[in-house]
Amino acid sequence: MQLQRCVVISALLFGLVSIASPQADTGVITGRVVDASDAAVPNVQISIVQTETNFHFTSVTNNDGIYRVQSLQPGPYRLTFEAQGFKRLVREAITLRVGDVLPVDVTMQVGAVTESVEVTAQGTLLETETSSTGTVTEGNQLYKLNMYQRYITNTMSIVPGVSNQTTGGTNGLGAFNVNGQRTSGTAVFEDGVFANDPLASNNLVIKPIMNSVDEVKVLTGTLPAEYGHSASGVITTVKKSGTNEFHGAASDYGRTRIMTHRQYFNLYTTAQPQPGNPNGVPAWFMMPDGNGGGPVVIPHVYNGRNRTFWYSGYSKLIEKKTQAYTSVTPTPDELKGDFTFGGLGQPLYDPATTRQNADGTWTRDPFPTRIIPLSRFDPASAKILSYNIWRLPNMPGSFSSTGPVSNFTYDPPSRTFFEDFSERVDHQVNSKFRLYASWTYNHENGLERPTSIQVAAFDGTTGYNAPATQQNTSVGATYVVSPTDLNEFRVSFFRPRNDFFVPSENQNWGAILGIPNISSALMPSFNPTALSPGTYTTAPDYAQLYGLTVQGATRQIRQAESLRDDYTKVHGAHAFKIGYEILYFTDNFYQQGYPSGQFNFANTTAGLQTNGQPIPNTGNTFAGFELGAVSSVNFSTYTNTWQPRSSINSIYFQDDWKFSRNLTLNLGLRWSTESPYHTAHGQ
């Protein structure tokens, strides 16, 4: 078992109040109440109202004149201070941001409580009560920026201390480094819960809809002990909540090809007719979206004003484009058995003549013209070639000893569709008890871009559909035990899923092609060497048998379940916070393998040395395929699935201690245990 312990101690000079750090999605309003002689005023009754929802919170100053109200949603607030023998004081237009520890200090004036002093239009209040630093960006401001695909993680591009390794959009953290640390050292929170993909190699995270985001804060400095998932930085996102007024919006952000200018080295704009594209090149990008929120009102049944609020968001991305690439495709002569390649083709040998001589040496007779007679084609190979699998060459190109070079240009169409949903509900039972629920759903299609193969069932490179779906669900409760005690409880469920569908699945291609005694599950693979699925910038060449390398289907479902409870208590000059968290990770992975076989034709048409080894620079693998001369075949079926499990248990303790008038100590201790991997069924 791996044991990690972290002790964080830092000092805040010239701090005015000591308080505990806020949750990842909320803020804290705190302060000190004094009279005209700068003496602390105890037992001041404080009322805090969120002016958009009328959610009401109360507190009272202690003997040191200190008050603190925690777990407040970002937004505008009104503070009212009342004490016997003093005038009533009202502070308006206090704006709280996510993660803020906001000091609001006041001086009470002697007088009757029926008299009132109102203070408005204050300047921006500085956050002086915590050692953590970061940058807060309002969701509406992000929404107005021209961000490609509107990923929240791109907020890091405008934050000091973060390096960006890409110029495009990304929904992961793999492109960002905070303070020089590894990308895996950055944690993401949505509405206060952990939202990192637990096992994805590219550090994918949930994608909140930008039109439903209230604020995004990137913490890059010394972090409080409650943040135990990061060695470098934290991105915390808070979704919008409904208010007492109904609000909604709809928009469409994007561009069409008529709006796209001609690039410097291009001869045409995307809208102009051009060789190979008489109707121009497709270029279409649109992101329609809509959002809305307000009180939950069911006529004649329930009126949720001042109590229950909802907020919903929807976004869709539609992107259609293309880009030209140059690669290879087999020539018509090659498909008819002609491997001369303009006189450069390697010598071919007939595998049917392979024999061992009386002296123990091996030999094989050549095809005299490097042309395989059609009568020698294997029936299964001839059947495959009858499907006209490949697009024809459209460029002169050239030849190497193994095949054509740069004889094919293509512009694979990209069809990208994202669909995202966001929901949040907030309910205040009373001034002491609040509930919330949040759900975010992301889906993106996995349509690949075809290259040289035009029959999807045979395409081992781009003949797949690989959609991805992820969703994050969380619920939480906040209970004010007393003016100095507060408890917060949250549970969450984050579930990314990736599928890899194969067009030829369960179509019994072995029987169709005349290959006996193989599984009906898949199209057989005819070469062990393949391009990675989804590789569209290069068409498969001779080394990949021009793409006849179908792979099995896969499915991966990962889950991160979390439960945490935090308790805060203010006692004198101390603000204590203690919490427990458990994270439980699962990964269910299924892969089909090669149940219909992985056939290899390498070296079956090469010449033989006396010891039976192939003569270098002879033979052609595609010629072996046409002859049906198999050198080896592999069948694989996975009888179990990889189902790792792991967990992290953490306890932390924080103390923000008002040591003296000009010195606040932020002390923290976190203890975490990370379990070793184990499998679901002890495999």
C-alpha positions as CSV (number, residue, x, y, z in Angstrom):
1,M,0.0,0.0,0.0
2,Q,1.2,3.4,-0.9
3,L,1.0,6.0,1.9
4,Q,1.1,9.7,1.2
5,R,1.2,12.4,3.8
6,C,1.2,16.1,3.2
7,V,1.6,18.9,5.7
8,V,1.0,22.4,4.4
9,I,1.9,25.4,6.6
10,S,1.9,29.0,5.4
11,A,1.6,32.4,6.9
12,L,-0.5,35.3,5.8
13,L,1.0,38.6,6.9
14,F,-1.4,41.6,7.5
15,G,-4.5,39.3,7.4
16,L,-7.5,40.7,9.1
17,V,-9.6,37.6,9.8
18,S,-8.9,33.9,10.2
19,I,-11.3,31.6,8.4
20,A,-11.4,28.1,6.8
21,S,-11.0,27.6,3.1
22,P,-14.1,27.2,1.0
23,Q,-15.3,24.2,-1.0
24,A,-14.2,24.0,-4.6
25,D,-17.5,25.4,-5.9
26,T,-18.5,27.9,-3.2
27,G,-17.1,30.9,-1.4
28,V,-16.9,32.4,2.1
29,I,-17.9,35.8,3.4
30,T,-16.1,36.7,6.6
31,G,-15.1,39.7,8.6
32,R,-14.6,41.5,11.8
33,V,-17.1,43.9,13.4
34,V,-15.7,46.8,15.5
35,D,-17.0,50.1,17.0
36,A,-15.7,53.6,16.4
37,S,-12.9,52.9,19.0
38,D,-11.8,49.8,17.0
39,A,-13.0,47.5,19.8
40,A,-14.6,44.2,18.9
41,V,-18.4,44.1,19.0
42,P,-19.7,40.6,20.0
43,N,-23.2,39.2,19.4
44,V,-23.9,41.2,16.3
45,Q,-26.7,39.5,14.3
46,I,-25.7,39.2,10.7
47,S,-28.1,38.5,7.8
48,I,-26.7,37.6,4.4
49,V,-29.1,37.4,1.4
50,Q,-28.3,36.2,-2.1
51,T,-30.3,38.9,-3.9
52,E,-31.1,36.9,-7.0
53,T,-32.6,33.9,-5.2
54,N,-33.4,35.4,-1.7
55,F,-31.6,32.5,-0.1
56,H,-31.1,33.7,3.4
57,F,-28.1,32.9,5.8
58,T,-27.4,34.1,9.3
59,S,-24.4,34.4,11.6
60,V,-23.3,36.1,14.8
61,T,-20.0,37.6,15.8
62,N,-18.0,35.9,18.6
63,N,-16.2,37.6,21.4
64,D,-13.5,38.7,19.0
65,G,-16.0,40.3,16.7
66,I,-15.4,37.7,14.0
67,Y,-18.1,36.1,11.9
68,R,-18.0,33.7,9.1
69,V,-20.6,32.3,6.6
70,Q,-19.4,29.4,4.5
71,S,-20.7,27.4,1.5
72,L,-22.2,30.3,-0.4
73,Q,-22.9,30.1,-4.1
74,P,-21.2,32.8,-6.3
75,G,-23.3,35.8,-6.9
76,P,-24.5,39.2,-5.5
77,Y,-25.1,39.5,-1.7
78,R,-26.6,42.0,0.7
79,L,-25.3,42.0,4.3
80,T,-27.2,43.4,7.3
81,F,-25.6,44.0,10.7
82,E,-27.7,44.6,13.8
83,A,-26.7,45.0,17.5
84,Q,-28.2,46.5,20.6
85,G,-27.0,50.1,21.0
86,F,-25.8,50.5,17.4
87,K,-27.3,51.7,14.2
88,R,-28.4,49.0,11.7
89,L,-25.8,48.7,9.0
90,V,-26.4,47.4,5.4
91,R,-23.8,46.5,2.9
92,E,-25.1,46.2,-0.6
93,A,-23.7,44.9,-3.9
94,I,-21.2,42.5,-2.4
95,T,-20.1,40.2,-5.2
96,L,-18.8,36.7,-4.2
97,R,-16.8,34.6,-6.7
98,V,-16.0,30.9,-6.7
99,G,-13.4,30.0,-4.2
100,D,-13.3,33.5,-2.6
101,V,-12.6,34.0,1.0
102,L,-14.0,37.5,1.0
103,P,-13.4,39.9,3.9
104,V,-16.2,42.3,4.7
105,D,-15.2,44.3,7.8
106,V,-17.5,46.9,9.2
107,T,-17.5,49.6,11.8
108,M,-20.7,50.0,13.8
109,Q,-22.0,53.5,14.8
110,V,-23.6,54.2,18.1
111,G,-27.3,54.8,17.8
112,A,-30.7,53.2,17.8
113,V,-31.2,49.9,15.9
114,T,-34.1,51.6,14.1
115,E,-31.6,53.9,12.5
116,S,-29.9,52.6,9.4
117,V,-26.6,53.2,7.7
118,E,-26.4,51.9,4.1
119,V,-23.2,51.4,2.2
120,T,-23.2,50.7,-1.6
121,A,-21.0,50.8,-4.6
122,Q,-17.9,49.6,-2.9
123,G,-14.7,48.9,-4.9
124,T,-13.5,45.3,-5.5
125,L,-12.7,43.6,-2.2
126,L,-9.3,42.0,-2.1
127,E,-9.0,38.4,-1.1
128,T,-6.5,38.6,1.8
129,E,-7.5,35.6,3.9
130,T,-5.9,32.7,2.2
131,S,-2.5,31.7,1.0
132,S,-3.8,30.0,-2.2
133,T,-3.7,32.1,-5.4
134,G,-5.6,31.8,-8.6
135,T,-7.5,33.4,-11.5
136,V,-11.3,33.6,-11.6
137,T,-13.0,34.0,-15.0
138,E,-16.7,34.6,-15.3
139,G,-18.6,32.1,-17.5
140,N,-20.3,34.9,-19.5
141,Q,-16.9,36.3,-20.3
142,L,-15.6,32.9,-21.5
143,Y,-18.8,32.4,-23.5
144,K,-18.1,35.6,-25.5
145,L,-14.5,34.6,-26.4
146,N,-13.8,32.9,-29.7
147,M,-12.8,29.6,-28.2
148,Y,-12.6,26.6,-30.6
149,Q,-15.2,24.0,-29.5
150,R,-15.6,25.9,-26.2
151,Y,-13.7,23.6,-23.9
152,I,-13.6,24.8,-20.3
153,T,-10.0,23.5,-20.0
154,N,-8.9,26.1,-22.5
155,T,-9.4,28.6,-19.7
156,M,-5.9,27.6,-18.7
157,S,-4.6,29.3,-21.8
158,I,-5.3,32.7,-20.2
159,V,-4.0,32.0,-16.7
160,P,-0.5,33.0,-15.5
161,G,1.8,30.1,-14.6
162,V,0.3,27.7,-17.1
163,S,2.1,26.5,-20.3
164,N,0.1,25.4,-23.3
165,Q,1.4,22.8,-25.7
166,T,-1.3,23.0,-28.4
167,T,-3.0,25.7,-30.5
168,G,-6.2,23.8,-31.0
169,G,-9.0,22.8,-28.8
170,T,-8.7,20.0,-26.2
171,N,-11.0,18.5,-23.6
172,G,-8.1,17.0,-21.7
173,L,-5.3,18.3,-19.5
174,G,-2.5,16.7,-21.7
175,A,-1.8,20.0,-23.3
176,F,-1.3,22.0,-20.1
177,N,1.4,22.2,-17.4
178,V,0.9,24.2,-14.2
179,N,4.0,25.6,-12.6
180,G,6.1,23.2,-14.5
181,Q,4.4,20.1,-13.1
182,R,3.2,17.1,-15.0
183,T,-0.3,17.3,-16.6
184,S,-1.5,14.4,-14.4
185,G,-0.9,16.7,-11.4
186,T,-3.8,18.9,-12.2
187,A,-7.3,18.2,-10.8
188,V,-10.7,19.3,-12.1
189,F,-13.8,19.9,-10.0
190,E,-17.3,20.5,-11.2
191,D,-19.8,21.8,-8.6
192,G,-17.4,20.7,-5.9
193,V,-16.8,17.1,-6.9
194,F,-13.9,15.4,-8.6
195,A,-14.3,15.3,-12.4
196,N,-11.1,13.8,-13.8
197,D,-11.2,10.6,-15.9
198,P,-9.5,8.3,-13.5
199,L,-7.6,6.1,-16.0
200,A,-7.5,7.9,-19.4
201,S,-4.0,8.4,-20.7
202,N,-4.8,11.8,-22.1
203,N,-6.3,13.1,-18.8
204,L,-9.8,13.7,-20.1
205,V,-12.2,15.5,-17.9
206,I,-15.9,16.3,-17.9
207,K,-16.9,19.1,-20.3
208,P,-19.3,21.6,-18.7
209,I,-21.4,23.5,-21.2
210,M,-20.0,27.0,-21.4
211,N,-23.4,28.7,-21.6
212,S,-24.3,27.1,-18.2
213,V,-21.0,27.9,-16.4
214,D,-21.1,30.7,-13.8
215,E,-17.4,30.9,-13.0
216,V,-14.2,29.1,-13.5
217,K,-11.3,29.4,-11.1
218,V,-7.8,28.1,-11.7
219,L,-5.8,27.7,-8.5
220,T,-2.0,27.7,-9.1
221,G,-0.5,28.6,-5.7
222,T,-0.2,26.8,-2.4
223,L,-3.4,24.7,-2.0
224,P,-5.3,24.1,1.2
225,A,-5.2,20.5,2.6
226,E,-8.7,19.8,1.3
227,Y,-7.4,19.7,-2.3
228,G,-5.7,16.3,-2.3
229,H,-5.8,15.4,-6.0
230,S,-3.2,17.9,-7.3
231,A,0.5,18.6,-7.1
232,S,0.3,21.7,-9.2
233,G,-3.1,23.2,-9.9
234,V,-6.8,22.9,-9.6
235,I,-9.6,23.9,-12.1
236,T,-12.9,24.4,-10.3
237,T,-16.1,25.0,-12.3
238,V,-19.4,26.2,-10.9
239,K,-22.5,25.9,-13.0
240,K,-25.2,28.5,-13.0
241,S,-28.2,28.3,-10.7
242,G,-31.6,29.6,-11.4
243,T,-33.0,32.8,-9.8
244,N,-36.4,34.3,-9.0
245,E,-36.6,35.6,-12.5
246,F,-36.9,33.4,-15.6
247,H,-33.9,33.9,-17.9
248,G,-33.0,32.1,-21.1
249,A,-30.9,32.6,-24.3
250,A,-30.2,30.9,-27.6
251,S,-27.4,31.4,-30.0
252,D,-25.5,30.0,-32.9
253,Y,-21.8,30.4,-33.1
254,G,-19.8,29.2,-36.1
255,R,-18.7,29.9,-39.6
256,T,-19.5,28.6,-43.2
257,R,-17.0,28.3,-46.0
258,I,-18.2,31.5,-47.6
259,M,-16.9,33.3,-44.5
260,T,-13.5,31.6,-44.6
261,H,-10.7,33.5,-46.3
262,R,-8.1,32.0,-48.7
263,Q,-5.0,30.9,-46.9
264,Y,-1.7,32.3,-48.2
265,F,-0.5,29.2,-50.0
266,N,-3.9,28.1,-51.4
267,L,-5.0,28.8,-54.9
268,Y,-8.7,28.8,-54.1
269,T,-11.0,29.7,-51.2
270,T,-13.0,26.7,-49.9
271,A,-16.1,27.9,-51.7
272,Q,-14.5,28.0,-55.2
273,P,-14.6,25.1,-57.6
274,Q,-11.2,23.4,-57.8
275,P,-9.7,20.2,-59.2
276,G,-11.2,17.2,-57.6
277,N,-13.9,19.3,-55.9
278,P,-16.1,21.0,-58.5
279,N,-18.5,22.2,-55.8
280,G,-15.7,23.5,-53.5
281,V,-14.3,22.1,-50.3
282,P,-16.7,21.4,-47.4
283,A,-16.1,23.8,-44.5
284,W,-18.9,24.1,-42.0
285,F,-18.7,24.8,-38.2
286,M,-21.7,25.5,-36.1
287,M,-22.3,25.4,-32.3
288,P,-26.0,26.1,-31.6
289,D,-26.9,26.2,-28.0
290,G,-29.5,27.3,-25.5
291,N,-30.0,27.7,-21.8
292,G,-32.6,28.8,-19.3
293,G,-33.4,28.9,-15.6
294,G,-35.7,30.2,-13.0
295,P,-37.8,29.1,-10.0
296,V,-39.5,25.8,-10.0
297,V,-43.2,26.7,-10.5
298,I,-46.0,24.2,-11.0
299,P,-49.2,26.2,-11.3
300,H,-51.7,25.5,-8.5
301,V,-49.3,22.9,-7.2
302,Y,-46.0,24.4,-6.1
303,N,-44.4,27.8,-6.1
304,G,-40.6,27.5,-5.7
305,R,-39.8,31.2,-5.6
306,N,-37.2,32.0,-2.9
307,R,-36.8,28.2,-2.4
308,T,-36.3,25.9,-5.4
309,F,-34.5,26.8,-8.7
310,W,-33.5,25.0,-11.9
311,Y,-31.0,25.8,-14.7
312,S,-30.7,23.8,-17.9
313,G,-28.2,24.1,-20.8
314,Y,-27.8,22.4,-24.2
315,S,-25.1,22.7,-26.8
316,K,-24.4,20.9,-30.1
317,L,-21.3,21.0,-32.3
318,I,-21.6,20.3,-36.0
319,E,-18.3,20.4,-37.9
320,K,-18.0,19.3,-41.5
321,K,-14.7,19.8,-43.2
322,T,-12.0,18.2,-45.4
323,Q,-8.3,18.4,-46.0
324,A,-6.2,16.9,-48.8
325,Y,-3.5,14.3,-48.3
326,T,-1.3,12.4,-50.6
327,S,-0.7,8.7,-50.1
328,V,-0.9,5.4,-52.0
329,T,-3.5,2.9,-53.3
330,P,-2.9,-0.3,-55.2
331,T,-2.7,0.0,-59.0
332,P,-5.1,-1.8,-61.4
333,D,-2.1,-3.9,-62.7
334,E,-1.1,-4.8,-59.2
335,L,-4.6,-6.0,-58.5
336,K,-4.3,-8.3,-61.6
337,G,-1.1,-9.8,-60.4
338,D,1.4,-7.5,-62.2
339,F,4.3,-6.7,-59.8
340,T,6.8,-5.4,-62.3
341,F,6.4,-1.8,-61.1
342,G,8.0,-0.3,-64.2
343,G,11.0,-2.7,-64.0
344,L,11.7,-2.0,-60.3
345,G,9.6,-4.8,-58.8
346,Q,11.4,-7.4,-56.6
347,P,11.7,-11.0,-58.0
348,L,8.8,-13.2,-57.2
349,Y,9.0,-16.9,-56.3
350,D,6.2,-19.5,-56.5
351,P,5.4,-20.8,-53.1
352,A,3.9,-23.9,-54.7
353,T,7.4,-25.0,-55.8
354,T,9.0,-24.8,-52.4
355,R,11.0,-28.0,-51.8
356,Q,14.0,-29.4,-50.0
357,N,16.7,-30.9,-52.1
358,A,18.4,-34.2,-51.5
359,D,21.4,-32.4,-49.9
360,G,19.1,-30.7,-47.4
361,T,19.1,-27.3,-49.0
362,W,15.9,-25.4,-49.8
363,T,14.8,-23.8,-53.0
364,R,11.8,-22.2,-54.7
365,D,11.3,-21.4,-58.4
366,P,10.7,-17.8,-59.6
367,F,7.9,-16.4,-61.6
368,P,9.8,-15.5,-64.8
369,T,7.9,-12.2,-65.5
370,R,7.1,-11.1,-61.9
371,I,3.4,-11.5,-63.0
372,I,1.1,-13.9,-61.3
373,P,-1.4,-15.6,-63.7
374,L,-5.0,-14.9,-62.8
375,S,-5.6,-18.7,-62.9
376,R,-3.3,-18.9,-59.8
377,F,-5.3,-16.5,-57.7
378,D,-6.7,-18.1,-54.6
379,P,-10.5,-18.2,-54.7
380,A,-10.9,-16.3,-51.4
381,S,-8.5,-13.6,-52.6
382,A,-10.2,-13.3,-55.9
383,K,-13.5,-13.0,-54.1
384,I,-12.1,-10.2,-51.9
385,L,-10.7,-8.3,-55.0
386,S,-14.1,-8.6,-56.7
387,Y,-15.6,-6.1,-54.2
388,N,-13.5,-3.3,-55.8
389,I,-12.3,-2.4,-52.3
390,W,-9.8,0.4,-53.2
391,R,-10.2,3.7,-54.9
392,L,-8.2,4.0,-58.1
393,P,-5.0,6.0,-58.4
394,N,-5.6,9.6,-59.4
395,M,-2.0,10.8,-59.7
396,P,0.9,9.5,-61.8
397,G,3.1,8.9,-58.7
398,S,6.1,6.6,-59.0
399,F,7.2,3.1,-58.0
400,S,9.5,1.5,-55.5
401,S,10.6,-2.1,-55.5
402,T,7.5,-3.0,-53.4
403,G,4.8,-0.9,-54.9
404,P,3.4,2.5,-55.9
405,V,4.5,5.7,-54.2
406,S,2.3,8.9,-54.0
407,N,-0.2,7.8,-56.6
408,F,-3.3,8.8,-54.7
409,T,-4.6,12.1,-53.3
410,Y,-7.7,12.2,-51.3
411,D,-9.7,14.6,-49.0
412,P,-11.4,12.5,-46.3
413,P,-14.5,14.2,-45.0
414,S,-14.7,15.0,-41.3
415,R,-18.1,14.7,-39.7
416,T,-17.9,15.7,-36.1
417,F,-20.9,15.9,-33.8
418,F,-20.9,16.8,-30.1
419,E,-24.1,16.9,-28.0
420,D,-24.0,18.2,-24.4
421,F,-26.6,18.6,-21.7
422,S,-26.4,20.3,-18.3
423,E,-28.9,20.4,-15.4
424,R,-28.7,21.9,-11.9
425,V,-31.4,22.1,-9.2
426,D,-31.0,24.1,-5.9
427,H,-33.4,23.9,-3.0
428,Q,-33.3,25.7,0.3
429,V,-35.4,23.8,2.9
430,N,-34.8,26.7,5.4
431,S,-32.0,29.1,6.3
432,K,-30.0,26.2,7.8
433,F,-30.5,23.4,5.3
434,R,-29.8,23.5,1.5
435,L,-29.7,20.8,-1.2
436,Y,-28.4,20.7,-4.7
437,A,-28.2,18.2,-7.6
438,S,-26.2,18.5,-10.8
439,W,-25.8,16.5,-14.0
440,T,-23.6,17.0,-17.0
441,Y,-23.7,14.8,-20.1
442,N,-21.2,14.8,-23.1
443,H,-21.4,12.7,-26.2
444,E,-19.3,12.8,-29.3
445,N,-19.6,10.6,-32.4
446,G,-16.7,8.6,-33.5
447,L,-17.1,8.7,-37.3
448,E,-13.8,8.1,-39.0
449,R,-12.4,9.7,-42.1
450,P,-12.1,7.1,-45.0
451,T,-8.9,7.0,-47.0
452,S,-8.2,4.6,-49.9
453,I,-10.7,1.8,-49.0
454,Q,-14.2,2.4,-50.1
455,V,-15.9,-0.7,-48.5
456,A,-16.1,-0.2,-44.8
457,A,-16.2,-3.9,-43.8
458,F,-12.7,-4.4,-45.2
459,D,-11.2,-1.1,-43.8
460,G,-8.8,-1.9,-40.9
461,T,-7.8,1.8,-40.4
462,T,-10.8,4.1,-40.6
463,G,-13.7,1.7,-41.1
464,Y,-14.8,2.0,-37.5
465,N,-17.2,4.1,-35.4
466,A,-15.8,5.0,-32.0
467,P,-18.3,7.2,-30.1
468,A,-17.5,8.5,-26.6
469,T,-19.9,9.4,-23.8
470,Q,-19.3,10.7,-20.4
471,Q,-21.5,12.0,-17.6
472,N,-21.0,13.4,-14.2
473,T,-23.7,13.4,-11.5
474,S,-23.5,14.8,-8.0
475,V,-25.8,15.6,-5.1
476,G,-25.0,17.5,-1.9
477,A,-26.4,18.9,1.3
478,T,-25.3,21.8,3.5
479,Y,-26.5,22.1,7.1
480,V,-25.8,25.0,9.4
481,V,-25.5,23.4,12.8
482,S,-25.0,26.7,14.6
483,P,-23.7,30.1,13.8
484,T,-20.2,28.7,14.3
485,D,-20.7,25.1,12.9
486,L,-21.4,23.9,9.4
487,N,-21.4,20.5,7.7
488,E,-21.3,19.7,4.0
489,F,-21.9,16.3,2.4
490,R,-21.5,15.4,-1.3
491,V,-21.6,12.2,-3.4
492,S,-20.8,12.0,-7.1
493,F,-20.6,9.5,-10.0
494,F,-18.4,10.2,-13.0
495,R,-18.7,7.7,-15.9
496,P,-16.8,7.9,-19.2
497,R,-17.5,5.3,-21.8
498,N,-15.7,4.5,-25.1
499,D,-16.9,2.1,-27.7
500,F,-15.1,0.8,-30.8
501,F,-17.6,-0.7,-33.3
502,V,-16.5,-2.8,-36.3
503,P,-18.7,-2.8,-39.4
504,S,-18.1,-6.5,-40.3
505,E,-19.1,-7.8,-36.8
506,N,-21.3,-10.9,-36.9
507,Q,-21.7,-11.0,-40.7
508,N,-20.0,-14.4,-41.2
509,W,-17.5,-13.1,-43.7
510,G,-15.6,-16.4,-43.6
511,A,-18.5,-18.2,-45.3
512,I,-19.0,-15.3,-47.7
513,L,-15.4,-15.3,-48.8
514,G,-15.1,-19.1,-48.8
515,I,-12.6,-19.4,-45.9
516,P,-13.7,-22.4,-44.0
517,N,-13.5,-23.2,-40.2
518,I,-13.2,-19.7,-38.9
519,S,-15.4,-17.7,-36.6
520,S,-18.4,-15.7,-38.0
521,A,-17.7,-12.9,-35.6
522,L,-15.5,-10.7,-37.8
523,M,-13.9,-10.1,-41.2
524,P,-10.5,-11.8,-41.0
525,S,-7.4,-9.7,-40.8
526,F,-4.9,-10.3,-43.6
527,N,-1.8,-8.8,-42.2
528,P,-0.4,-8.5,-38.7
529,T,0.9,-5.0,-39.3
530,A,-1.7,-2.2,-39.2
531,L,-1.9,1.5,-38.9
532,S,-3.5,2.7,-35.7
533,P,-7.3,3.0,-36.0
534,G,-8.4,6.4,-36.9
535,T,-5.2,7.3,-38.8
536,Y,-6.6,9.3,-41.8
537,T,-3.6,11.4,-42.7
538,T,-1.9,8.5,-44.4
539,A,-3.6,5.7,-46.4
540,P,-2.4,2.2,-45.5
541,D,0.4,1.1,-47.9
542,Y,2.1,-2.1,-48.9
543,A,3.4,-2.7,-45.3
544,Q,-0.2,-2.8,-44.1
545,L,-1.5,-4.8,-47.0
546,Y,-3.3,-1.6,-48.1
547,G,-5.6,-1.7,-45.0
548,L,-6.9,-5.3,-45.0
549,T,-6.2,-5.4,-41.2
550,V,-9.5,-5.4,-39.5
551,Q,-9.3,-5.5,-35.7
552,G,-11.8,-6.6,-33.1
553,A,-14.3,-4.4,-31.3
554,T,-13.6,-2.9,-27.8
555,R,-15.5,-1.3,-25.0
556,Q,-14.2,0.6,-22.0
557,I,-16.3,2.0,-19.2
558,R,-14.5,3.8,-16.4
559,Q,-16.0,5.1,-13.2
560,A,-15.0,7.4,-10.4
561,E,-17.3,7.4,-7.4
562,S,-16.7,9.8,-4.6
563,L,-18.1,10.6,-1.1
564,R,-16.9,13.4,1.1
565,D,-18.0,15.1,4.3
566,D,-16.6,18.4,5.6
567,Y,-17.2,19.9,9.0
568,T,-16.2,23.5,9.9
569,K,-16.2,25.2,13.3
570,V,-15.1,28.7,14.3
571,H,-13.8,28.9,17.8
572,G,-12.3,32.1,19.1
573,A,-9.4,33.1,16.8
574,H,-9.4,29.6,15.1
575,A,-11.4,28.4,12.1
576,F,-11.1,24.6,12.1
577,K,-12.1,22.4,9.2
578,I,-11.9,18.6,9.1
579,G,-13.0,16.3,6.3
580,Y,-13.1,12.7,5.0
581,E,-13.2,11.6,1.3
582,I,-13.2,8.3,-0.4
583,L,-12.6,7.9,-4.2
584,Y,-13.4,4.5,-5.7
585,F,-12.2,3.8,-9.3
586,T,-13.3,1.1,-11.6
587,D,-12.4,0.2,-15.2
588,N,-14.3,-2.4,-17.2
589,F,-12.5,-3.2,-20.5
590,Y,-13.6,-5.7,-23.1
591,Q,-11.8,-6.5,-26.3
592,Q,-12.7,-9.0,-29.0
593,G,-9.3,-9.9,-30.3
594,Y,-9.0,-11.8,-33.6
595,P,-11.6,-14.6,-33.4
596,S,-11.7,-14.9,-37.3
597,G,-8.0,-15.0,-37.6
598,Q,-5.0,-12.8,-38.4
599,F,-3.4,-14.2,-41.6
600,N,0.2,-13.4,-42.5
601,F,1.5,-13.7,-46.1
602,A,5.0,-12.4,-45.4
603,N,8.0,-14.0,-47.3
604,T,5.8,-16.7,-49.0
605,T,6.8,-15.3,-52.5
606,A,10.5,-14.6,-51.5
607,G,13.4,-16.6,-52.8
608,L,15.0,-19.1,-50.3
609,Q,18.5,-19.4,-49.2
610,T,19.9,-22.8,-48.8
611,N,19.0,-22.8,-45.1
612,G,15.4,-22.0,-45.8
613,Q,15.6,-18.4,-44.8
614,P,14.2,-15.8,-47.3
615,I,16.5,-14.0,-49.6
616,P,16.5,-10.3,-48.9
617,N,14.8,-7.9,-51.4
618,T,12.7,-10.6,-53.0
619,G,9.0,-11.4,-52.9
620,N,6.0,-9.2,-52.2
621,T,3.5,-9.7,-49.4
622,F,0.5,-8.6,-51.5
623,A,1.5,-11.2,-54.1
624,G,1.4,-13.8,-51.4
625,F,-2.1,-12.6,-50.5
626,E,-3.3,-13.0,-54.1
627,L,-1.9,-16.6,-54.2
628,G,-3.4,-17.4,-50.8
629,A,0.0,-18.5,-49.6
630,V,-0.3,-18.2,-45.8
631,S,2.9,-18.2,-43.8
632,S,1.2,-18.1,-40.4
633,V,-2.2,-17.4,-38.8
634,N,-3.2,-16.4,-35.3
635,F,-6.6,-16.8,-33.7
636,S,-7.3,-15.0,-30.4
637,T,-10.4,-14.7,-28.2
638,Y,-10.3,-13.1,-24.8
639,T,-12.0,-15.3,-22.2
640,N,-11.9,-12.6,-19.5
641,T,-12.0,-8.9,-19.2
642,W,-9.7,-6.4,-17.5
643,Q,-11.6,-5.0,-14.5
644,P,-9.1,-3.2,-12.2
645,R,-10.4,-1.6,-9.0
646,S,-8.7,0.9,-6.7
647,S,-9.5,3.4,-4.0
648,I,-8.2,6.5,-2.2
649,N,-9.1,7.3,1.4
650,S,-8.2,10.7,2.7
651,I,-8.6,12.7,5.9
652,Y,-7.6,16.3,6.3
653,F,-7.5,18.9,9.0
654,Q,-7.1,22.7,8.5
655,D,-6.7,25.5,11.0
656,D,-6.7,29.2,9.9
657,W,-5.5,30.8,13.1
658,K,-5.6,34.5,13.9
659,F,-2.3,34.4,15.7
660,S,-2.1,38.2,16.1
661,R,-3.7,41.3,14.6
662,N,-1.3,41.3,11.7
663,L,-0.5,37.6,11.4
664,T,-2.8,34.7,10.3
665,L,-1.4,31.2,10.1
666,N,-2.9,28.8,7.6
667,L,-2.1,25.3,8.8
668,G,-3.1,22.0,7.2
669,L,-2.5,18.3,7.3
670,R,-3.7,15.7,4.8
671,W,-3.4,11.9,5.2
672,S,-4.2,9.7,2.2
673,T,-3.9,6.0,1.4
674,E,-4.0,4.6,-2.1
675,S,-4.9,1.0,-2.5
676,P,-3.1,-1.3,-4.9
677,Y,-4.9,-2.4,-8.0
678,H,-7.1,-5.5,-7.7
679,T,-9.6,-7.0,-10.1
680,A,-13.3,-7.4,-9.8
681,H,-13.2,-11.2,-9.7
682,G,-9.7,-11.8,-8.5
683,Q,-8.4,-12.6,-12.0
